[in-house]
Amino acid sequence: MSTTVAWSQAVTLPSPQNVLQLSANATVEVQQDQLSMTLSTTRDGTDASTVQAQLKSALDAALAEARKSAQPGQLDVQTGNFTMSPRRSRDGKLTGWQGSADLILEGRDFPRIAQTAGRISTLTVRNVGFSLSREQQAKVEAEAQGQAIDNFKQRADELAKRLGFAGYTLREVSVNSHLGGPIQPRVMAMEMAKAASSDAPVPIEAGKTSVVVNVSGSVQLK
């Protein structure tokens, strides 16, 4: 019979010397190229089935009109919320029903979306939002990332020389990106209501957003 005894001993490593922590970032502004427009309608009545039928009729008519102009990526059409809720008096007695239905138009073809929304007579524009398409975001992130990395390298080189070192080697680096706050579209409520009551295009104006990339880490001065 044999017995094996294993010994372990903690090894204390010396603290790294001449290590510099730093970060750099880059911001690229870009025009928002994705439009999302929500059209909605509400109905109110004493009979739930009647209210639901009215909402369905309004939504079906809007869908039929929107699908005439649908094109993948340029104008995508989808239904949104369809809600029904009871209306009650102060004493809790059921007095009727109210409901709402949404239709969402989104894509990169702003004129097509605006003109389609203007032709839909059974729903009105409730919300307009702008964003970046996946393709545009990926392209701008790559651009901002390249700038941020160049800024990081330049700053590391400058700091190394100012501290009396010939150069540096990378120890660890992390890269993070995020979108800046978008500029809200300037769409006047009265203008939207006017356009929604006719076949005129809904007035829209996209703003810009920014993509920010931060590069942080440590370098070994040498």
Salt bridges, closest charged atoms under 4 A:
ASP44 OD1 - ARG87 NH1 2.38
ASP60 OD2 - LYS56 NZ 2.82
GLU65 OE1 - LYS68 NZ 3.35
GLU65 OE2 - ARG119 NE 3.00
ASP102 OD2 - ARG126 NH2 2.91
ASP109 OD2 - ARG112 NE 3.16
GLU135 OE1 - ARG108 NH1 3.76
ASP157 OD2 - LYS161 NZ 3.37
GLU205 OE2 - ARG186 NH2 2.59
